[in-house]
């Protein structure tokens, strides 16, 4: 029934009014001006416009995903679309003008091709970008439906078994569980559900993780979820432990896919390797502000189990870093640090077919090719890369049996035990100082550093001096009678050193 304030316009059939709205909107009429005309027009148009919107997430790299600057959202009842900007701005994750809190959003995810394993990595990156954008809105979406679609030659199941494009070490992690994990990071969601388009997937797939995750999101997180039905069910007890540390699960999956991307075959994987190198420095020119390097160091500090499982000695990360340094000089760089799109287009023009598989043989062949093309490598400023390189080697030297000769005990004695364990101070929450010239100081042979068993960590933020002494046997003893923020509990120390 039309709103009573439409007047004579309300006597027209609903189908006729729908054709008029589509005709007006199709001629680039100002939609905001139209909605402000009268209350009746607003109610009649908003009922159709804010009903159901569809966004399609494709795993492929071509088509309208060749330029991944926008998601396109389609309205079901009106022939209108809305472009959802995601990248190419100084602050890419910003508030959009679309009223997500009014519309019901259907996210259609197309299945990846098992013969093209890079497509599951593409879906992971696109879905994480979409979730970060939704969390940045002033009004969060209230109703989201995740649709696991299928195509003629692709499906989420094959031969009675859920598809796993990339084998996860230890246990199976099917593709439909991987694409659901980004949605677990949504905030203030009113309702979310996942539906399969085929009955085969509905019967074969194990929906326990997805059901627990949806219930977890609806109840608003760990605190309120303890009283839900799923949290009291013994069958979901293992998922309660997983969602208790959801950040570690997401970081583990991201580190796993990022590591495997280096050696994945196929065109999509090659293009994603190129995009990763193109966005290495993000919207900045200086290595300390590199979002990719910061993400790697944060994973090493907060999720050491992922490092030990997928890249124990960080050999693949060092090989990836070496390939970036090797190829960075072959691409023309923009003069201004904010010309991010120009830098991305330069990588796309120089490496049309993407980046080769990052193996040792391929890197040696590329080094030989560049060595024959020019007599010498361009001069590298020492501060351009050495900070990240030193942090990685410091971690390997401390935890993987490597040798790091540039260790300075006199300087590291002011670090907390966690920073001494990982070998760098990025991401430290105890206020450890970061000296920009630490790695480039000359080695003073006349300095005599105290033995490591006598290093002392003092937290200067407290009024009373509280320190932790490292004993010769490797244990820690508190030097203050009372427990303060500067002291480390035994459980925390065991977690840091034996995780």
C-alpha positions as a printed NumPy array, in Angstrom:
array([[  0.   ,   0.   ,   0.   ],
       [  1.503,   3.379,  -0.974],
       [  2.133,   6.053,   1.652],
       [ -0.891,   8.394,   2.074],
       [  1.222,  11.527,   1.542],
       [  1.952,  10.668,  -2.102],
       [ -1.303,  12.287,  -3.235],
       [ -2.352,  11.628,  -6.814],
       [  1.007,   9.957,  -7.483],
       [  0.027,   7.25 ,  -5.036],
       [ -2.915,   6.221,  -7.23 ],
       [ -0.501,   4.835,  -9.798],
       [  0.186,   1.091,  -9.619],
       [  3.282,  -0.008,  -7.765],
       [  4.855,  -1.324, -10.975],
       [  4.379,   2.04 , -12.696],
       [  5.952,   3.946,  -9.83 ],
       [  8.868,   1.495,  -9.903],
       [  9.434,   2.217, -13.606],
       [  9.341,   5.956, -12.895],
       [ 11.885,   5.688, -10.089],
       [ 14.242,   3.62 , -12.233],
       [ 13.891,   6.067, -15.114],
       [ 14.593,   9.084, -12.902],
       [ 17.559,   7.49 , -11.151],
       [ 18.934,   6.196, -14.464],
       [ 19.212,   9.765, -15.805],
       [ 21.729,  10.739, -13.11 ],
       [ 19.142,  12.615, -11.091],
       [ 20.326,  13.727,  -7.673],
       [ 19.036,  10.962,  -5.441],
       [ 19.416,  12.998,  -2.248],
       [ 17.292,  15.815,  -3.675],
       [ 14.636,  13.325,  -4.707],
       [ 14.461,  11.785,  -1.223],
       [ 14.085,  15.232,   0.35 ],
       [ 11.103,  16.166,  -1.824],
       [  8.413,  14.805,   0.487],
       [  7.912,  12.259,   3.221],
       [  5.764,  10.08 ,   0.99 ],
       [  8.351,   9.905,  -1.786],
       [ 11.041,   9.093,   0.767],
       [  9.033,   6.226,   2.284],
       [  8.04 ,   4.776,  -1.086],
       [ 11.552,   4.971,  -2.533],
       [ 13.463,   4.002,   0.617],
       [ 11.333,   0.877,   1.041],
       [ 12.61 ,  -0.359,  -2.301],
       [ 16.101,   1.048,  -2.178],
       [ 17.109,  -0.135,   1.31 ],
       [ 15.571,  -3.59 ,   1.029],
       [ 18.257,  -5.951,  -0.302],
       [ 21.66 ,  -5.213,  -1.789],
       [ 24.025,  -7.713,  -3.363],
       [ 27.808,  -7.584,  -3.596],
       [ 29.674, -10.242,  -5.58 ],
       [ 33.188, -11.23 ,  -4.558],
       [ 34.977, -12.957,  -7.433],
       [ 38.144, -14.99 ,  -6.827],
       [ 39.545, -14.292, -10.285],
       [ 41.9  , -11.422, -11.003],
       [ 40.478, -10.357, -14.382],
       [ 37.19 ,  -8.753, -15.329],
       [ 36.011,  -5.897, -13.144],
       [ 38.583,  -6.983, -10.562],
       [ 41.447,  -5.928, -12.824],
       [ 41.335,  -2.569, -11.036],
       [ 40.516,  -3.537,  -7.421],
       [ 39.65 ,   0.026,  -6.421],
       [ 35.92 ,  -0.542,  -6.01 ],
       [ 33.35 ,  -3.066,  -4.937],
       [ 30.075,  -2.739,  -6.851],
       [ 26.874,  -3.177,  -4.848],
       [ 23.624,  -3.89 ,  -6.69 ],
       [ 20.113,  -3.094,  -5.51 ],
       [ 17.631,  -5.916,  -6.086],
       [ 14.425,  -3.915,  -6.447],
       [ 15.859,  -0.908,  -8.279],
       [ 18.263,  -0.887, -11.193],
       [ 20.88 ,   1.139,  -9.355],
       [ 24.424,   0.375,  -8.29 ],
       [ 26.818,   1.904,  -5.804],
       [ 30.595,   1.898,  -6.033],
       [ 32.365,   1.087,  -2.812],
       [ 35.815,   2.684,  -2.797],
       [ 38.516,   0.588,  -1.126],
       [ 41.957,   1.831,  -2.203],
       [ 43.905,   4.651,  -3.858],
       [ 43.583,   7.335,  -1.204],
       [ 45.704,   8.53 ,   1.684],
       [ 43.335,   6.804,   4.107],
       [ 41.807,   3.906,   2.162],
       [ 39.56 ,   2.618,   4.925],
       [ 37.252,   5.564,   5.476],
       [ 33.565,   6.074,   6.092],
       [ 31.357,   5.569,   3.067],
       [ 28.107,   7.415,   2.367],
       [ 26.05 ,   4.272,   1.972],
       [ 23.597,   3.581,   4.85 ],
       [ 24.773,   0.086,   5.703],
       [ 22.699,   0.052,   8.882],
       [ 19.441,   0.253,   6.902],
       [ 20.064,  -2.263,   4.131],
       [ 20.231,  -6.027,   4.195],
       [ 23.564,  -6.929,   2.628],
       [ 23.968, -10.179,   0.703],
       [ 27.626, -11.077,   0.131],
       [ 27.893, -13.58 ,  -2.711],
       [ 31.235, -15.418,  -2.699],
       [ 32.088, -17.406,  -5.792],
       [ 34.147, -20.576,  -5.234],
       [ 37.834, -20.61 ,  -6.202],
       [ 39.311, -22.901,  -8.807],
       [ 41.322, -25.745,  -7.188],
       [ 43.619, -25.692, -10.226],
       [ 44.345, -22.007,  -9.507],
       [ 45.264, -21.972,  -5.782],
       [ 45.983, -18.248,  -5.832],
       [ 42.245, -17.547,  -6.02 ],
       [ 41.647, -18.491,  -2.377],
       [ 44.345, -15.952,  -1.418],
       [ 42.559, -13.389,  -3.589],
       [ 39.283, -14.041,  -1.766],
       [ 41.015, -13.745,   1.604],
       [ 42.45 , -10.321,   0.765],
       [ 39.223,  -8.953,  -0.717],
       [ 37.056, -10.112,   2.178],
       [ 39.448,  -8.675,   4.77 ],
       [ 39.357,  -5.33 ,   2.958],
       [ 35.559,  -5.385,   2.93 ],
       [ 35.344,  -6.215,   6.644],
       [ 37.774,  -3.435,   7.599],
       [ 35.663,  -0.965,   5.622],
       [ 32.455,  -2.111,   7.314],
       [ 34.027,  -1.758,  10.751],
       [ 35.063,   1.814,   9.925],
       [ 31.464,   2.968,   9.361],
       [ 29.658,   5.261,  11.768],
       [ 26.659,   2.903,  11.643],
       [ 27.501,  -0.786,  11.397],
       [ 25.446,  -3.158,   9.233],
       [ 22.667,  -4.909,  11.097],
       [ 21.957,  -7.832,   8.787],
       [ 24.472,  -9.694,   6.605],
       [ 23.876, -12.887,   4.659],
       [ 26.955, -14.706,   3.335],
       [ 26.015, -16.741,   0.258],
       [ 28.346, -19.52 ,  -0.894],
       [ 27.455, -19.558,  -4.593],
       [ 28.54 , -22.038,  -7.226],
       [ 29.182, -21.99 , -10.962],
       [ 29.144, -24.572, -13.72 ],
       [ 32.668, -25.877, -13.246],
       [ 33.343, -24.751,  -9.671],
       [ 31.881, -25.582,  -6.32 ],
       [ 32.818, -25.556,  -2.649],
       [ 32.663, -29.375,  -2.631],
       [ 33.981, -31.969,  -5.035],
       [ 33.405, -35.735,  -5.081],
       [ 31.664, -35.674,  -1.728],
       [ 34.411, -33.738,   0.054],
       [ 34.889, -30.062,   0.894],
       [ 37.448, -28.373,  -1.362],
       [ 40.768, -27.326,   0.166],
       [ 42.737, -25.332,  -2.415],
       [ 45.883, -25.065,  -0.245],
       [ 46.654, -27.876,   2.174],
       [ 47.046, -26.604,   5.717],
       [ 49.699, -28.475,   7.747],
       [ 48.325, -30.7  ,  10.453],
       [ 44.571, -30.503,   9.924],
       [ 42.219, -29.642,   7.08 ],
       [ 41.076, -26.081,   6.575],
       [ 38.455, -26.066,   3.774],
       [ 37.921, -23.047,   1.584],
       [ 34.476, -22.237,   2.996],
       [ 35.981, -21.932,   6.498],
       [ 38.786, -19.668,   5.252],
       [ 36.382, -17.226,   3.573],
       [ 34.254, -17.096,   6.735],
       [ 37.101, -16.113,   9.075],
       [ 37.24 , -12.441,   7.927],
       [ 33.575, -11.991,   8.896],
       [ 34.42 , -13.052,  12.453],
       [ 36.132,  -9.657,  12.851],
       [ 32.901,  -7.695,  12.294],
       [ 31.844,  -5.347,  15.079],
       [ 28.349,  -4.601,  16.42 ],
       [ 26.63 ,  -6.861,  13.926],
       [ 22.93 ,  -7.446,  14.524],
       [ 22.498, -10.661,  12.589],
       [ 24.665, -12.789,  10.318],
       [ 24.067, -16.132,   8.684],
       [ 25.739, -18.283,   6.048],
       [ 23.767, -20.164,   3.433],
       [ 24.889, -22.659,   0.8  ],
       [ 23.392, -22.589,  -2.66 ],
       [ 23.662, -26.342,  -3.234],
       [ 22.309, -29.151,  -1.094],
       [ 25.514, -31.157,  -1.598],
       [ 27.568, -28.59 ,   0.292],
       [ 24.869, -28.311,   2.939],
       [ 25.175, -32.023,   3.678],
       [ 28.933, -32.504,   3.277],
       [ 30.4  , -29.415,   4.952],
       [ 31.126, -29.278,   8.664],
       [ 29.179, -26.213,   9.792],
       [ 30.278, -26.311,  13.429],
       [ 32.873, -23.536,  13.085],
       [ 30.528, -21.311,  11.071],
       [ 27.582, -21.83 ,  13.419],
       [ 29.694, -21.041,  16.45 ],
       [ 31.168, -17.982,  14.708],
       [ 27.742, -16.579,  13.812],
       [ 26.541, -17.058,  17.379],
       [ 29.763, -15.477,  18.624],
       [ 29.201, -12.35 ,  16.496],
       [ 25.534, -11.946,  17.394],
       [ 26.334, -12.024,  21.123],
       [ 29.021,  -9.376,  20.715],
       [ 32.226, -11.238,  21.593],
       [ 33.75 , -13.27 ,  24.388],
       [ 32.2  , -11.539,  27.391],
       [ 28.525, -11.861,  26.435],
       [ 28.947, -15.105,  24.507],
       [ 29.722, -17.125,  27.627],
       [ 25.994, -17.374,  28.407],
       [ 24.892, -18.54 ,  24.937],
       [ 23.713, -22.037,  24.032],
       [ 26.745, -22.811,  21.863],
       [ 29.215, -21.87 ,  24.595],
       [ 27.595, -24.374,  26.993],
       [ 27.508, -27.169,  24.414],
       [ 30.409, -29.639,  24.924],
       [ 30.637, -30.205,  21.146],
       [ 31.677, -26.574,  20.633],
       [ 34.212, -26.476,  23.454],
       [ 37.21 , -26.529,  21.103],
       [ 35.821, -23.568,  19.158],
       [ 35.422, -21.638,  22.396],
       [ 39.186, -21.838,  22.9  ],
       [ 39.799, -20.788,  19.284],
       [ 37.499, -17.762,  19.414],
       [ 38.934, -16.805,  22.781],
       [ 42.024, -15.728,  20.838],
       [ 40.485, -14.857,  17.487],
       [ 43.294, -12.494,  16.536],
       [ 45.824, -15.33 ,  16.667],
       [ 43.653, -17.472,  14.377],
       [ 43.339, -14.674,  11.81 ],
       [ 47.05 , -13.849,  11.966],
       [ 47.948, -17.526,  11.592],
       [ 45.77 , -17.878,   8.486],
       [ 47.101, -14.664,   6.979],
       [ 50.719, -15.683,   7.598],
       [ 50.049, -19.155,   6.173],
       [ 48.513, -17.812,   2.942],
       [ 51.136, -15.088,   2.577],
       [ 53.945, -17.636,   2.914],
       [ 52.419, -20.123,   0.508],
       [ 51.745, -17.361,  -2.034],
       [ 55.488, -17.193,  -2.772],
       [ 55.508, -20.641,  -4.377],
       [ 51.959, -21.016,  -5.719],
       [ 51.652, -21.645,  -9.473],
       [ 49.195, -19.916, -11.774],
       [ 48.412, -16.484, -13.136],
       [ 46.395, -15.216, -10.156],
       [ 49.225, -16.003,  -7.73 ],
       [ 51.725, -14.221,  -9.999],
       [ 49.52 , -11.125, -10.103],
       [ 49.051, -11.144,  -6.33 ],
       [ 52.825, -11.349,  -5.822],
       [ 53.164,  -8.302,  -8.043],
       [ 50.496,  -6.387,  -6.118],
       [ 52.202,  -7.274,  -2.835],
       [ 55.493,  -5.775,  -4.032],
       [ 53.692,  -2.738,  -5.467],
       [ 52.023,  -2.019,  -2.109],
       [ 55.035,  -2.908,   0.053],
       [ 55.427,   0.667,   1.279],
       [ 51.694,   1.414,   1.189],
       [ 51.065,   5.153,   1.158],
       [ 54.492,   6.017,   2.532],
       [ 58.004,   6.112,   1.167],
       [ 59.957,   5.32 ,   4.295],
       [ 60.548,   1.729,   5.431],
       [ 59.587,   2.393,   9.047],
       [ 56.08 ,   3.304,   7.863],
       [ 55.743,   0.239,   5.613],
       [ 52.444,  -1.437,   6.555],
       [ 53.551,  -4.78 ,   5.16 ],
       [ 56.762,  -4.847,   7.191],
       [ 54.883,  -3.808,  10.313],
       [ 52.383,  -6.626,   9.771],
       [ 55.22 ,  -9.152,   9.474],
       [ 56.926,  -7.965,  12.663],
       [ 53.614,  -7.921,  14.543],
       [ 52.942, -11.526,  13.52 ],
       [ 56.406, -12.609,  14.661],
       [ 55.886, -11.015,  18.078],
       [ 52.255, -11.932,  18.77 ],
       [ 51.915, -15.256,  16.975],
       [ 55.201, -17.202,  17.214],
       [ 53.38 , -20.503,  16.766],
       [ 52.395, -19.48 ,  13.22 ],
       [ 56.035, -18.714,  12.425],
       [ 57.218, -22.055,  13.81 ],
       [ 54.566, -23.909,  11.815],
       [ 54.713, -22.255,   8.393],
       [ 58.179, -20.668,   8.148],
       [ 60.338, -21.896,  11.075],
       [ 63.597, -20.127,  10.202],
       [ 61.899, -17.314,   8.256],
       [ 63.765, -18.477,   5.171],
       [ 60.821, -17.789,   2.886],
       [ 60.309, -14.314,   4.346],
       [ 63.979, -13.47 ,   3.825],
       [ 63.79 , -14.827,   0.269],
       [ 60.703, -12.701,  -0.382],
       [ 62.444,  -9.647,   1.044],
       [ 65.493, -10.343,  -1.102],
       [ 63.297, -10.605,  -4.221],
       [ 61.63 ,  -7.285,  -3.409],
       [ 64.986,  -5.529,  -3.064],
       [ 66.114,  -7.088,  -6.327],
       [ 63.046,  -6.065,  -8.337],
       [ 62.421,  -2.709,  -6.66 ],
       [ 65.17 ,  -1.019,  -8.65 ],
       [ 63.851,  -2.238, -12.001],
       [ 60.555,  -0.338, -11.647],
       [ 60.406,   3.465, -12.116],
       [ 59.422,   5.005,  -8.795],
       [ 57.261,   8.152,  -8.408],
       [ 58.873,  11.392,  -7.359],
       [ 56.309,  12.085,  -4.648],
       [ 55.652,   9.581,  -1.887],
       [ 51.861,   9.944,  -2.154],
       [ 51.701,   8.928,  -5.805],
       [ 50.614,   5.428,  -4.872],
       [ 48.574,   4.822,  -7.987],
       [ 51.493,   5.83 , -10.178],
       [ 53.735,   3.35 ,  -8.344],
       [ 51.16 ,   0.569,  -8.766],
       [ 50.732,   1.298, -12.463],
       [ 54.519,   1.235, -12.899],
       [ 54.693,  -2.275, -11.436],
       [ 51.773,  -3.379, -13.62 ],
       [ 53.411,  -1.995, -16.758],
       [ 56.838,  -3.463, -15.989],
       [ 55.622,  -6.914, -14.923],
       [ 52.605,  -7.522, -17.131],
       [ 52.48 , -11.241, -16.396],
       [ 53.15 , -10.892, -12.676],
       [ 56.101, -11.967, -10.525],
       [ 57.772, -15.329, -10.942],
       [ 57.7  , -18.046,  -8.279],
       [ 60.057, -17.02 ,  -5.464],
       [ 62.462, -19.942,  -5.358],
       [ 66.218, -19.865,  -4.923],
       [ 66.844, -20.884,  -8.543],
       [ 64.569, -18.143,  -9.87 ],
       [ 66.259, -15.502,  -7.715],
       [ 69.725, -16.56 ,  -8.827],
       [ 68.618, -16.417, -12.462],
       [ 67.178, -12.92 , -11.953],
       [ 70.354, -11.743, -10.237],
       [ 72.423, -13.077, -13.13 ],
       [ 70.168, -11.341, -15.642],
       [ 70.455,  -8.003, -13.87 ],
       [ 74.203,  -8.472, -13.45 ],
       [ 74.592,  -8.948, -17.195],
       [ 72.307,  -6.02 , -17.995],
       [ 74.405,  -3.51 , -16.032],
       [ 77.858,  -3.444, -14.59 ],
       [ 76.87 ,  -2.637, -11.019],
       [ 73.826,  -2.374,  -8.823],
       [ 72.54 ,   1.079,  -7.907],
       [ 73.708,   2.513,  -4.633],
       [ 71.494,   1.497,  -1.729],
       [ 71.167,   3.859,   1.165],
       [ 71.959,   1.964,   4.384],
       [ 68.824,   3.118,   6.16 ],
       [ 66.468,   2.143,   3.353],
       [ 66.062,  -1.51 ,   4.256],
       [ 68.445,  -2.456,   7.049],
       [ 66.026,  -1.917,   9.93 ],
       [ 63.58 ,  -4.607,   8.815],
       [ 66.405,  -6.878,   7.683],
       [ 68.144,  -6.537,  11.056],
       [ 64.938,  -7.313,  12.959],
       [ 64.391, -10.538,  11.008],
       [ 67.991, -11.695,  11.421],
       [ 67.892, -10.814,  15.116],
       [ 64.847, -13.037,  15.629],
       [ 66.433, -15.904,  13.691],
       [ 69.677, -15.564,  15.642],
       [ 67.887, -15.741,  18.981],
       [ 65.257, -18.389,  18.282],
       [ 66.388, -20.51 ,  15.34 ],
       [ 69.999, -21.271,  16.171],
       [ 71.391, -18.634,  13.837],
       [ 74.287, -16.261,  14.364],
       [ 73.736, -12.525,  14.678],
       [ 77.065, -10.801,  15.393],
       [ 75.62 ,  -7.269,  15.752],
       [ 73.978,  -7.956,  19.107],
       [ 74.667,  -5.148,  21.596],
       [ 74.112,  -6.326,  25.188],
       [ 74.801,  -2.864,  26.62 ],
       [ 71.875,  -1.452,  24.656],
       [ 69.555,  -4.455,  24.927],
       [ 69.863,  -4.515,  28.708],
       [ 67.223,  -1.735,  28.752],
       [ 64.735,  -3.887,  26.843],
       [ 61.957,  -5.953,  28.373],
       [ 62.247,  -9.781,  28.22 ],
       [ 59.751,  -9.972,  25.36 ],
       [ 61.834,  -7.642,  23.174],
       [ 64.995,  -9.559,  24.026],
       [ 63.248, -12.718,  22.969],
       [ 62.139, -11.468,  19.531],
       [ 65.164,  -9.208,  18.968],
       [ 63.365,  -5.922,  18.146],
       [ 61.149,  -3.384,  19.891],
       [ 58.404,  -2.85 ,  17.3  ],
       [ 55.015,  -3.594,  18.836],
       [ 56.3  ,  -3.529,  22.402],
       [ 53.756,  -2.424,  24.978],
       [ 56.287,  -1.802,  27.762],
       [ 57.778,   1.382,  26.341],
       [ 61.126,   0.004,  25.207],
       [ 63.109,   2.647,  23.373],
       [ 63.84 ,   2.282,  19.677],
       [ 67.103,   3.878,  18.576],
       [ 67.044,   4.609,  14.834],
       [ 70.834,   4.492,  14.67 ],
       [ 71.246,   1.358,  16.756],
       [ 72.081,  -0.927,  13.851],
       [ 74.519,   1.539,  12.277],
       [ 76.673,   2.465,  15.273],
       [ 80.38 ,   1.676,  14.99 ],
       [ 81.498,  -1.244,  17.128],
       [ 83.574,   0.074,  19.993],
       [ 86.156,  -2.561,  20.824],
       [ 87.08 ,  -0.859,  24.072],
       [ 83.569,  -1.325,  25.511],
       [ 83.111,  -4.263,  27.831],
       [ 79.504,  -5.469,  27.954],
       [ 78.222,  -7.245,  31.057],
       [ 77.365, -10.93 ,  30.697],
       [ 73.791, -11.673,  29.705],
       [ 73.088, -13.288,  33.072],
       [ 73.511,  -9.871,  34.729],
       [ 71.26 ,  -7.866,  32.404],
       [ 68.622,  -5.892,  34.244],
       [ 65.323,  -4.567,  32.932],
       [ 63.928,  -1.56 ,  34.797],
       [ 60.494,  -0.112,  34.215],
       [ 60.911,   3.622,  34.699],
       [ 57.167,   4.277,  34.458],
       [ 56.601,   3.183,  38.077],
       [ 57.487,   5.289,  41.078],
       [ 59.262,   2.386,  42.752],
       [ 62.048,   0.796,  40.786],
       [ 60.95 ,  -2.664,  39.742],
       [ 63.405,  -4.828,  37.853],
       [ 63.721,  -8.325,  36.564],
       [ 67.058, -10.126,  36.75 ],
       [ 67.933, -12.881,  34.316],
       [ 69.584, -15.676,  36.275],
       [ 72.307, -17.844,  34.826],
       [ 69.92 , -20.775,  34.49 ],
       [ 67.54 , -18.724,  32.35 ],
       [ 64.844, -18.086,  34.974],
       [ 63.528, -14.719,  36.117],
       [ 63.25 , -13.321,  39.623],
       [ 61.376, -10.224,  40.75 ],
       [ 63.415,  -7.629,  42.601],
       [ 60.453,  -5.838,  44.162],
       [ 58.366,  -7.2  ,  46.971],
       [ 55.087,  -6.034,  45.467],
       [ 53.75 ,  -6.936,  42.018],
       [ 53.641,  -4.012,  39.589],
       [ 53.249,  -3.496,  35.867],
       [ 56.984,  -3.709,  35.34 ],
       [ 57.196,  -7.263,  36.701],
       [ 56.475, -10.284,  34.593],
       [ 54.47 , -13.194,  35.97 ],
       [ 55.739, -16.747,  35.633],
       [ 52.891, -17.63 ,  33.268],
       [ 53.719, -14.7  ,  31.014],
       [ 57.417, -15.594,  30.97 ],
       [ 56.669, -19.197,  30.095],
       [ 54.318, -18.043,  27.364],
       [ 56.968, -15.775,  25.871],
       [ 59.904, -18.144,  26.037],
       [ 58.368, -21.538,  25.487],
       [ 55.495, -20.836,  23.084]])
